[in-house]
Amino acid sequence: MRKALESPVPPKRKSPPPRKSVLEPVKGFIDAMLREDLDAPAKQKHTIPRIMERLAAEHDFELARQTTVWEYVSKRRPQIRAEALEGRRHLDGMVPQAKRPGEEAEVDFADFWLDLA
């Protein structure tokens, strides 16, 4: 004998638990590199290929692809920057300056004529 259907709509599927990232063993090392970059000049900051080279050379890690590392770094870099600025937020800002018209002037270029005897 067949059993009657309780509902014509199938039950919702259970979503599988999230998989661990392939970067899980080296996330701390990548974060350390990004923290080093906070004080480094722009030309010396770690690029994705350089991060991958260091992971391979220093930690013998070659499992991740560039896109995986790029996605992680693009998410973590602003977070690490925000963590570093957490205690110094009040220092960021500007000082408004109010000057009356003609009180002060700034010139980027001008012609200058001089009559010498």
N, CA, C and O atoms as a DFTB+ gen file, in Angstrom:
468 C
 N C O
     1  1       0.808      -1.172       0.000
     2  2       0.000       0.000       0.000
     3  2       0.865       1.255       0.000
     4  3       1.891       1.323       0.677
     5  1       0.436       2.225      -0.759
     6  2       1.176       3.470      -0.829
     7  2       0.713       4.419       0.263
     8  3      -0.455       4.460       0.651
     9  1       1.683       5.174       0.733
    10  2       1.391       6.161       1.763
    11  2       1.077       7.495       1.083
    12  3       1.755       7.872       0.127
    13  1       0.097       8.186       1.544
    14  2      -0.282       9.467       0.952
    15  2       0.744      10.536       1.328
    16  3       1.321      10.505       2.415
    17  1       0.955      11.465       0.426
    18  2       1.881      12.556       0.692
    19  2       1.280      13.506       1.727
    20  3       0.093      13.831       1.692
    21  1       2.132      13.934       2.638
    22  2       1.662      14.884       3.648
    23  2       1.543      16.282       3.053
    24  3       0.653      17.051       3.418
    25  1       2.469      16.607       2.114
    26  2       2.457      17.924       1.497
    27  2       3.039      17.794       0.091
    28  3       3.964      17.011      -0.125
    29  1       2.508      18.548      -0.859
    30  2       3.074      18.481      -2.209
    31  2       4.421      19.198      -2.312
    32  3       5.150      19.011      -3.285
    33  1       4.751      20.013      -1.314
    34  2       6.021      20.739      -1.318
    35  2       7.042      19.917      -0.540
    36  3       6.788      19.541       0.604
    37  1       8.190      19.634      -1.143
    38  2       9.198      18.852      -0.426
    39  2       9.769      19.649       0.753
    40  3       9.771      20.880       0.730
    41  1      10.248      18.949       1.776
    42  2      10.825      19.665       2.924
    43  2      12.092      20.410       2.500
    44  3      12.756      20.029       1.536
    45  1      12.417      21.477       3.233
    46  2      13.626      22.247       2.935
    47  2      14.848      21.381       3.180
    48  3      14.901      20.590       4.121
    49  1      15.818      21.552       2.315
    50  2      17.060      20.812       2.488
    51  2      17.904      21.428       3.584
    52  3      17.926      22.645       3.767
    53  1      18.579      20.587       4.292
    54  2      19.489      21.074       5.312
    55  2      20.769      21.521       4.615
    56  3      21.317      20.801       3.780
    57  1      21.237      22.717       4.966
    58  2      22.481      23.169       4.357
    59  2      23.648      22.513       5.086
    60  3      23.627      22.376       6.309
    61  1      24.658      22.112       4.335
    62  2      25.806      21.468       4.983
    63  2      26.577      22.491       5.808
    64  3      26.507      23.690       5.537
    65  1      27.303      22.028       6.802
    66  2      28.101      22.970       7.597
    67  2      29.169      23.620       6.707
    68  3      29.650      22.982       5.770
    69  1      29.546      24.865       6.980
    70  2      30.549      25.518       6.143
    71  2      31.881      24.779       6.198
    72  3      32.312      24.288       7.241
    73  1      32.509      24.723       5.032
    74  2      33.814      24.057       4.971
    75  2      34.885      24.975       5.530
    76  3      34.778      26.198       5.448
    77  1      35.909      24.376       6.095
    78  2      37.040      25.155       6.568
    79  2      37.810      25.662       5.366
    80  3      37.917      24.976       4.350
    81  1      38.340      26.851       5.485
    82  2      39.124      27.441       4.402
    83  2      40.454      26.710       4.270
    84  3      41.020      26.236       5.255
    85  1      40.936      26.629       3.048
    86  2      42.245      26.020       2.814
    87  2      43.339      26.888       3.449
    88  3      44.436      26.400       3.724
    89  1      43.042      28.169       3.681
    90  2      44.012      29.087       4.281
    91  2      44.054      29.004       5.806
    92  3      44.878      29.671       6.433
    93  1      43.203      28.219       6.397
    94  2      43.096      28.158       7.862
    95  2      44.453      28.004       8.550
    96  3      44.698      28.705       9.532
    97  1      45.350      27.122       8.086
    98  2      46.625      26.972       8.806
    99  2      47.552      28.185       8.704
   100  3      48.448      28.332       9.534
   101  1      47.362      29.058       7.709
   102  2      48.298      30.170       7.513
   103  2      47.658      31.547       7.673
   104  3      48.303      32.553       7.378
   105  1      46.425      31.619       8.125
   106  2      45.764      32.919       8.283
   107  2      46.531      33.821       9.242
   108  3      46.628      35.025       9.009
   109  1      47.065      33.269      10.294
   110  2      47.840      34.071      11.254
   111  2      49.077      34.677      10.626
   112  3      49.430      35.816      10.928
   113  1      49.742      33.928       9.752
   114  2      50.938      34.433       9.084
   115  2      50.588      35.543       8.098
   116  3      51.307      36.536       7.991
   117  1      49.483      35.370       7.380
   118  2      49.043      36.401       6.436
   119  2      48.671      37.667       7.204
   120  3      49.025      38.771       6.791
   121  1      47.961      37.511       8.316
   122  2      47.600      38.667       9.132
   123  2      48.845      39.392       9.636
   124  3      48.873      40.622       9.684
   125  1      49.878      38.630      10.014
   126  2      51.126      39.252      10.481
   127  2      51.772      40.067       9.358
   128  3      52.297      41.153       9.606
   129  1      51.738      39.549       8.124
   130  2      52.292      40.289       6.985
   131  2      51.512      41.578       6.764
   132  3      52.099      42.622       6.480
   133  1      50.195      41.508       6.894
   134  2      49.370      42.699       6.687
   135  2      49.589      43.725       7.802
   136  3      49.486      44.928       7.563
   137  1      49.888      43.261       9.006
   138  2      50.197      44.188      10.093
   139  2      51.547      44.859       9.861
   140  3      51.723      46.026      10.212
   141  1      52.511      44.134       9.270
   142  2      53.798      44.735       8.914
   143  2      53.589      45.866       7.903
   144  3      54.300      46.870       7.930
   145  1      52.613      45.694       7.016
   146  2      52.355      46.671       5.967
   147  2      51.790      47.984       6.494
   148  3      51.825      48.990       5.785
   149  1      51.274      48.000       7.711
   150  2      50.689      49.223       8.244
   151  2      51.708      50.351       8.318
   152  3      51.367      51.510       8.081
   153  1      52.950      50.023       8.643
   154  2      53.997      51.034       8.794
   155  2      54.897      51.130       7.569
   156  3      55.762      52.005       7.511
   157  1      54.714      50.255       6.596
   158  2      55.594      50.231       5.427
   159  2      55.168      51.270       4.395
   160  3      53.985      51.594       4.291
   161  1      56.131      51.794       3.630
   162  2      55.770      52.689       2.518
   163  2      54.937      51.931       1.489
   164  3      54.977      50.702       1.432
   165  1      54.189      52.664       0.684
   166  2      53.260      52.045      -0.272
   167  2      53.960      51.062      -1.208
   168  3      53.403      50.009      -1.520
   169  1      55.167      51.389      -1.657
   170  2      55.874      50.520      -2.606
   171  2      56.396      49.236      -1.949
   172  3      56.798      48.305      -2.647
   173  1      56.390      49.182      -0.636
   174  2      56.928      48.007       0.053
   175  2      55.849      47.136       0.676
   176  3      56.166      46.191       1.398
   177  1      54.597      47.428       0.416
   178  2      53.517      46.606       0.966
   179  2      53.455      45.267       0.233
   180  3      53.848      45.168      -0.930
   181  1      52.967      44.254       0.914
   182  2      52.897      42.912       0.334
   183  2      51.836      42.838      -0.758
   184  3      50.695      43.253      -0.554
   185  1      52.212      42.316      -1.898
   186  2      51.261      42.024      -2.961
   187  2      50.834      40.567      -2.808
   188  3      51.439      39.812      -2.046
   189  1      49.800      40.181      -3.528
   190  2      49.322      38.790      -3.436
   191  2      50.414      37.807      -3.880
   192  3      50.652      36.824      -3.179
   193  1      51.087      38.035      -5.020
   194  2      52.158      37.096      -5.384
   195  2      53.269      37.022      -4.338
   196  3      53.820      35.949      -4.090
   197  1      53.599      38.160      -3.726
   198  2      54.657      38.159      -2.704
   199  2      54.200      37.397      -1.457
   200  3      54.992      36.682      -0.844
   201  1      52.948      37.545      -1.084
   202  2      52.419      36.777       0.059
   203  2      52.509      35.292      -0.241
   204  3      52.907      34.505       0.617
   205  1      52.141      34.906      -1.456
   206  2      52.193      33.480      -1.819
   207  2      53.626      32.962      -1.828
   208  3      53.882      31.834      -1.408
   209  1      54.570      33.788      -2.307
   210  2      55.988      33.385      -2.294
   211  2      56.469      33.166      -0.864
   212  3      57.146      32.179      -0.575
   213  1      56.118      34.084       0.023
   214  2      56.552      33.936       1.416
   215  2      55.914      32.722       2.088
   216  3      56.566      32.030       2.870
   217  1      54.643      32.464       1.785
   218  2      53.991      31.284       2.369
   219  2      54.679      30.008       1.901
   220  3      54.871      29.078       2.685
   221  1      55.048      29.963       0.631
   222  2      55.723      28.778       0.095
   223  2      57.119      28.633       0.684
   224  3      57.519      27.534       1.068
   225  1      57.865      29.735       0.760
   226  2      59.255      29.666       1.217
   227  2      59.364      29.485       2.730
   228  3      60.156      28.669       3.201
   229  1      58.583      30.232       3.483
   230  2      58.743      30.237       4.935
   231  2      57.897      29.190       5.655
   232  3      58.257      28.742       6.744
   233  1      56.765      28.797       5.047
   234  2      55.846      27.891       5.745
   235  2      55.524      26.640       4.932
   236  3      54.688      25.833       5.338
   237  1      56.178      26.480       3.797
   238  2      55.984      25.307       2.932
   239  2      54.498      25.094       2.624
   240  3      53.991      23.975       2.692
   241  1      53.816      26.186       2.284
   242  2      52.382      26.148       2.021
   243  2      52.120      26.550       0.577
   244  3      52.379      27.688       0.185
   245  1      51.606      25.613      -0.211
   246  2      51.326      25.884      -1.622
   247  2      49.942      25.379      -2.026
   248  3      49.706      25.127      -3.208
   249  1      49.036      25.228      -1.083
   250  2      47.727      24.655      -1.375
   251  2      46.736      25.659      -1.958
   252  3      45.811      25.271      -2.671
   253  1      46.918      26.937      -1.665
   254  2      45.921      27.936      -2.061
   255  2      46.242      28.534      -3.425
   256  3      47.397      28.578      -3.850
   257  1      45.192      28.991      -4.099
   258  2      45.345      29.689      -5.369
   259  2      45.358      31.191      -5.095
   260  3      44.998      31.645      -4.009
   261  1      45.783      31.949      -6.105
   262  2      45.869      33.401      -5.940
   263  2      44.523      34.028      -5.610
   264  3      44.451      34.943      -4.791
   265  1      43.461      33.549      -6.235
   266  2      42.145      34.147      -5.980
   267  2      41.705      33.925      -4.534
   268  3      41.067      34.797      -3.943
   269  1      42.036      32.782      -3.965
   270  2      41.682      32.501      -2.573
   271  2      42.420      33.452      -1.640
   272  3      41.834      34.003      -0.707
   273  1      43.708      33.640      -1.900
   274  2      44.506      34.552      -1.074
   275  2      44.011      35.980      -1.278
   276  3      43.901      36.736      -0.313
   277  1      43.712      36.362      -2.515
   278  2      43.235      37.716      -2.807
   279  2      41.934      37.997      -2.066
   280  3      41.780      39.066      -1.475
   281  1      40.996      37.054      -2.088
   282  2      39.715      37.249      -1.403
   283  2      39.917      37.442       0.100
   284  3      39.281      38.299       0.715
   285  1      40.806      36.638       0.686
   286  2      41.056      36.752       2.121
   287  2      41.721      38.093       2.450
   288  3      41.317      38.777       3.390
   289  1      42.743      38.461       1.669
   290  2      43.479      39.702       1.938
   291  2      42.584      40.921       1.723
   292  3      42.655      41.878       2.493
   293  1      41.743      40.900       0.686
   294  2      40.876      42.049       0.431
   295  2      39.854      42.235       1.546
   296  3      39.392      43.351       1.785
   297  1      39.501      41.156       2.225
   298  2      38.574      41.244       3.358
   299  2      39.317      41.665       4.632
   300  3      38.812      42.484       5.400
   301  1      40.507      41.111       4.859
   302  2      41.219      41.325       6.114
   303  2      41.983      42.646       6.197
   304  3      42.104      43.215       7.281
   305  1      42.501      43.145       5.067
   306  2      43.324      44.361       5.103
   307  2      42.572      45.542       5.739
   308  3      43.129      46.195       6.622
   309  1      41.328      45.841       5.324
   310  2      40.629      46.946       5.996
   311  2      40.312      46.657       7.469
   312  3      40.295      47.574       8.289
   313  1      40.065      45.398       7.800
   314  2      39.784      45.052       9.197
   315  2      41.017      45.281      10.064
   316  3      40.910      45.808      11.171
   317  1      42.183      44.887       9.566
   318  2      43.425      45.059      10.324
   319  2      43.742      46.546      10.462
   320  3      44.192      46.986      11.520
   321  1      43.510      47.326       9.402
   322  2      43.730      48.766       9.468
   323  2      42.809      49.394      10.523
   324  3      43.234      50.265      11.282
   325  1      41.555      48.952      10.565
   326  2      40.602      49.482      11.543
   327  2      41.007      49.091      12.964
   328  3      40.877      49.894      13.889
   329  1      41.495      47.866      13.142
   330  2      41.954      47.429      14.470
   331  2      43.125      48.285      14.939
   332  3      43.206      48.630      16.118
   333  1      44.030      48.629      14.030
   334  2      45.202      49.415      14.398
   335  2      44.810      50.844      14.775
   336  3      45.452      51.454      15.630
   337  1      43.771      51.377      14.151
   338  2      43.344      52.745      14.428
   339  2      42.361      52.834      15.584
   340  3      41.952      53.935      15.954
   341  1      41.978      51.723      16.153
   342  2      40.922      51.691      17.167
   343  2      41.190      52.650      18.322
   344  3      40.277      53.364      18.738
   345  1      42.388      52.692      18.843
   346  2      42.683      53.556      19.981
   347  2      43.007      54.980      19.590
   348  3      43.088      55.847      20.460
   349  1      43.198      55.253      18.294
   350  2      43.640      56.582      17.859
   351  2      42.607      57.304      17.013
   352  3      42.959      58.240      16.295
   353  1      41.369      56.909      17.074
   354  2      40.352      57.516      16.211
   355  2      40.213      59.017      16.425
   356  3      39.952      59.753      15.474
   357  1      40.380      59.472      17.637
   358  2      40.184      60.885      17.910
   359  2      41.270      61.757      17.272
   360  3      41.081      62.969      17.160
   361  1      42.387      61.185      16.855
   362  2      43.461      61.959      16.247
   363  2      43.196      62.262      14.772
   364  3      43.778      63.196      14.220
   365  1      42.338      61.494      14.143
   366  2      42.028      61.748      12.742
   367  2      41.067      62.926      12.651
   368  3      40.134      63.035      13.447
   369  1      41.290      63.787      11.702
   370  2      40.369      64.897      11.525
   371  2      41.052      66.088      10.904
   372  3      42.149      65.983      10.355
   373  1      40.386      67.225      10.997
   374  2      40.951      68.435      10.432
   375  2      40.606      69.605      11.327
   376  3      39.720      69.523      12.178
   377  1      41.322      70.691      11.118
   378  2      41.069      71.921      11.857
   379  2      40.502      72.925      10.875
   380  3      41.195      73.335       9.944
   381  1      39.248      73.333      11.065
   382  2      38.693      74.316      10.135
   383  2      39.365      75.673      10.341
   384  3      39.640      76.078      11.470
   385  1      39.620      76.356       9.249
   386  2      40.252      77.662       9.326
   387  2      39.311      78.697       8.734
   388  3      38.793      78.516       7.632
   389  1      39.095      79.762       9.453
   390  2      38.221      80.832       8.977
   391  2      39.068      82.074       8.746
   392  3      39.685      82.590       9.678
   393  1      39.099      82.544       7.534
   394  2      39.869      83.731       7.180
   395  2      38.942      84.715       6.483
   396  3      38.045      84.319       5.738
   397  1      39.166      85.998       6.732
   398  2      38.380      87.012       6.053
   399  2      38.909      87.187       4.639
   400  3      40.096      86.965       4.402
   401  1      38.066      87.576       3.696
   402  2      38.517      87.770       2.317
   403  2      39.657      88.779       2.240
   404  3      39.579      89.868       2.807
   405  1      40.716      88.397       1.530
   406  2      41.870      89.260       1.329
   407  2      42.848      89.271       2.478
   408  3      43.881      89.934       2.383
   409  1      42.574      88.571       3.557
   410  2      43.470      88.566       4.716
   411  2      44.741      87.770       4.430
   412  3      45.822      88.120       4.903
   413  1      44.604      86.714       3.664
   414  2      45.735      85.851       3.354
   415  2      45.614      85.410       1.912
   416  3      44.505      85.243       1.405
   417  1      46.758      85.216       1.234
   418  2      46.718      84.804      -0.168
   419  2      47.773      83.745      -0.421
   420  3      48.794      83.683       0.263
   421  1      47.509      82.922      -1.408
   422  2      48.460      81.894      -1.822
   423  2      48.513      81.906      -3.344
   424  3      47.483      81.909      -4.018
   425  1      49.729      81.913      -3.868
   426  2      49.902      81.998      -5.315
   427  2      50.740      80.809      -5.756
   428  3      51.794      80.535      -5.182
   429  1      50.271      80.111      -6.769
   430  2      51.024      78.984      -7.291
   431  2      52.020      79.406      -8.363
   432  3      53.108      78.837      -8.447
   433  1      51.668      80.389      -9.184
   434  2      52.585      80.903     -10.196
   435  2      52.208      82.347     -10.486
   436  3      51.061      82.756     -10.304
   437  1      53.191      83.108     -10.940
   438  2      52.926      84.505     -11.266
   439  2      54.083      85.044     -12.097
   440  3      55.196      84.522     -12.042
   441  1      53.808      86.099     -12.869
   442  2      54.860      86.807     -13.583
   443  2      55.452      87.839     -12.643
   444  3      54.739      88.453     -11.850
   445  1      56.741      88.022     -12.733
   446  2      57.404      88.983     -11.866
   447  2      58.280      89.859     -12.735
   448  3      59.144      89.351     -13.450
   449  1      58.078      91.143     -12.690
   450  2      58.859      92.112     -13.484
   451  2      59.752      92.902     -12.561
   452  3      59.326      93.367     -11.504
   453  1      61.003      93.048     -12.975
   454  2      61.967      93.789     -12.154
   455  2      62.761      94.711     -13.066
   456  3      63.337      94.259     -14.056
   457  1      62.797      95.987     -12.746
   458  2      63.618      96.960     -13.476
   459  2      64.914      97.159     -12.734
   460  3      64.919      97.637     -11.600
   461  1      66.020      96.795     -13.368
   462  2      67.331      96.988     -12.752
   463  2      67.995      98.213     -13.374
   464  3      67.824      98.480     -14.564
   465  1      68.729      98.934     -12.593
   466  2      69.386     100.139     -13.088
   467  2      70.527      99.787     -14.043
   468  3      71.197     100.681     -14.560
